Amino acid sequence: MSKLNYKLERSNDKITPFGGISLLIPLLDKMGIRDFLDKELDHPGSNRGKPPSSKIIPVILSMICGGRSFSDIDKLSFDKVLSYISGIEDIPDSSSISRYFSKTESMLDEVAVNKTISKLGSLNYKIVKDALKRENLFSVTLDQDATYAKVYKRDAKYCYKKFKAYSSMTCFIGESGYCIDEEFREGNVSAQVGILEQLQRVHKYLESCGIEVSNVRNDSAGYQSKVLNYCFDNDLTFL
């Protein structure tokens, strides 16, 4: 085996483990995510306040990089190399992000909060629809399932597995793995709850976009007469 001819030297050049983010940012912009957030979500009352995208996009990037809490955003905000190569001069730190979401929640009533969540859900629907059309997927299978995340919050509820949790009823596109719909809820909510309602709204949306739902795949929680009847009435194969 021949030896590689290279020499190790010290360097003062700065590096970052998050170099791939520099590719994600123009992708998010090309997908229209920044424009959507700044158009659809409420802006701060102060003229000096920054648009919603400046707070939400760092959260998205942090999650893509494996972040699980607001504090993980600091790994991005303190990274000067990342700021330079990404073109983002000022990535907010975790305290700024936390204040933004806390202030938003405290200033809005329940109806307004639900409206904001609905708009973010609409953005996810749009992203999945555009991706399916780019991939020429016009007939899809819907996979529905409830997941439970173990938490240690005082107010969290116990799930059927006997630990405190939050739950999500999710709906994925089987052929691509895209999550098109997710309903966040308490851990003690039965996995059978909300399956039909989620199926109806996803089915209606995809049909309006010219995408056919051919199959619905579920576990035993979805084996309910109302779910089966909906599938039969709409020519959907229940798997």
KEVO-85180 format. One record per residue (C-alpha): residue in one letter; x, y, z. Coordinates in steps of 0.05 Angstrom, whole numbers, plus 5000, padded with zeros to 4 digits. Layout:
BEGIN
AXYZ
...
END
This chain:
BEGIN
M500050005000
S503050674980
K503451225032
L499751875023
N504452455013
Y501753015056
K504153435113
L500353655175
E500954385196
R497654835245
S492955345217
N489355955244
D483655875194
K476855825226
I472255245210
T465055055224
P461554385230
F455254695200
G457854855131
G451954505097
I447255035124
S450055515072
L446655075020
L440055025059
I438855775066
P438355924991
L434155304984
L429155555036
D428956225001
K427755894933
M422055494963
G418856144985
I419055975059
R421956645081
D416957045039
F411156615065
L413156725138
D413957475131
K407457545092
E402957095133
L405357185205
D404557795249
H410358285250
P412858615314
G409659275332
S416259655336
N419459925272
R426059655298
G423258945305
K425658415257
P420858005212
P418257325236
S422856945188
S428957195225
K426656815287
I423356205256
I428556015203
P434155935255
V429655455292
I428555055228
L436055045214
S437554835285
M432554255281
I435654025215
C442454015250
G439653585306
G437554125356
R432253925406
S431354575445
F432155325439
S438855295474
D441754895415
I440855515371
D446755825407
K451355345370
L449255705307
S448856415333
F455956385363
D458956095299
K462156675263
V464556245205
L457356025193
S454956745194
Y460156915142
I459056355093
S451456355100
G450657105092
I446557155156
E449957715195
D445957645259
I443256965279
P439157085343
D441356725405
S436856255444
S434456785493
S432057235436
I428456645404
S425256445469
R422857155483
Y419857205414
F415656575422
S413856725494
K411757425476
T407757185416
E404056675459
S402657155516
M400157725471
L395457295430
D388956975450
E387656245436
V384156385370
A390056785344
V395056255367
N391055715331
K390856165269
T398456235270
I399355475277
S394455375220
K398555825175
L404955445191
G401154805174
S399155105108
L406455235093
N408154505105
Y402454285060
K405054735004
I412154475011
V409853755006
K405253894948
D410754244909
A415653674924
L410753144901
K409553504835
R416953584823
E417752834832
N411652694788
L408052334844
F400652414828
S398051794863
V400251684935
T399351264997
L397851595064
D401151305126
Q397951515192
D400651375261
A400951665331
T407751775363
Y409451915436
A415452325460
K417652225532
V418152885570
Y419253125641
K414453715642
R410453785706
D403853885668
A404953325618
K400152745618
Y401652005623
C400851605559
Y398650885555
K405850665562
K405850945633
F410651525623
K409452275615
A409252465542
Y406752905487
S403552585427
S403152735353
M398252445303
T402352445239
C400752325166
F406352145117
I406652055042
G408651325037
E412351374971
S416851954992
G416951975068
Y414452695071
C410352885132
I404553285106
D400353345169
E401753315244
E397153445302
F400653585368
R396853375431
E397153135502
G400252455517
N393852165546
V389952255481
S388251585450
A391651395385
Q384651275356
V382652005363
G383052455302
I384851945250
L378752065206
E379152825212
Q386452825191
L385052345133
Q379352785109
R383353435108
V389553125075
H385352765024
K381353395007
Y387653815000
L391353324956
E385253234911
S384753984903
C392053984879
G390853434828
I394252894869
E390352244880
V390251864945
S390151134925
N391650784991
V390950915066
R395650525112
N394250485186
D395450035246
S389949755292
A388250455317
G385550625249
Y381250005244
Q374850375258
S368150345222
K368051095207
V375151065177
L373650445136
N367050725111
Y370451365089
C375550965050
F370250535018
D365951135000
N371851484967
D375050894932
L381150884978
T384450214991
F385350105066
L391749725080
END
